[in-house]
Amino acid sequence: MLDVVVFGGLELSPLVVYFPVAFLLAALTRLALHRLDWHDRIWRVAWFEVSLFVCYLALTVYLLGGR
């Protein structure tokens, strides 16, 4: 569980770690959809990508949050 991330004497929120992990997962999913040519089946691409990022962020916080 991450309480505080210390970087150069600054105390930062654990979301500094969670956001890049969620973004990487969303980017890999987006890449896979484009490689498989499934991206054209998505009706609203922007809404899908935002919701995918939010779902991955929630999963990351749940798994790494520890509570």
C-alpha positions as a printed Julia matrix, in Angstrom:
67×3 Matrix{Float64}:
   0.0    0.0     0.0
   1.31   3.43   -0.9
   0.61   6.17    1.62
   2.93   8.87    0.31
   5.47   8.9    -2.5
   8.61  10.85   -1.6
  10.51  12.3    -4.55
  13.4   14.67   -3.89
  12.06  15.65   -0.48
   8.55  16.3    -1.81
   5.66  14.24   -0.56
   3.32  13.38   -3.41
   0.02  11.58   -3.67
   0.06   7.86   -4.55
  -1.92   8.79   -7.66
   1.44   9.86   -9.12
   2.16   6.13   -9.39
  -1.38   4.95  -10.18
  -2.02   7.29  -13.13
   0.92   6.15  -15.31
   0.11   2.49  -14.65
  -3.52   3.02  -15.68
  -2.45   5.06  -18.7
  -0.04   2.35  -19.82
  -2.74  -0.33  -19.52
  -5.21   1.81  -21.47
  -2.62   2.54  -24.15
  -1.79  -1.16  -24.52
  -5.48  -2.02  -24.82
  -5.94   0.71  -27.42
  -2.93  -0.59  -29.37
  -4.31  -4.13  -29.26
  -7.7   -2.94  -30.53
  -6.04  -1.13  -33.44
  -3.83  -4.1   -34.28
  -6.82  -6.45  -34.31
  -8.83  -3.93  -36.38
 -11.57  -3.76  -33.75
 -11.36  -0.01  -33.23
 -13.95   0.62  -35.96
 -16.58  -1.3   -33.95
 -16.49   1.28  -31.15
 -19.26   3.82  -31.48
 -17.83   6.72  -29.46
 -14.07   6.28  -29.38
 -13.27   9.19  -27.03
 -15.84   8.1   -24.45
 -14.59   4.53  -24.67
 -10.98   5.54  -24.09
 -11.84   7.76  -21.13
 -13.99   5.08  -19.53
 -11.28   2.48  -20.17
  -8.73   4.69  -18.41
 -11.08   5.25  -15.46
 -11.74   1.51  -15.15
  -8.02   0.74  -15.24
  -7.36   3.49  -12.69
  -9.98   2.02  -10.36
  -8.48  -1.45  -10.81
  -4.98  -0.13  -10.11
  -6.09   1.69   -6.97
  -7.96  -1.42   -5.82
  -5.04  -3.77   -6.4
  -2.24  -1.52   -5.17
  -4.26   0.31   -2.51
  -4.33  -2.62   -0.15
  -7.43  -1.67    1.81
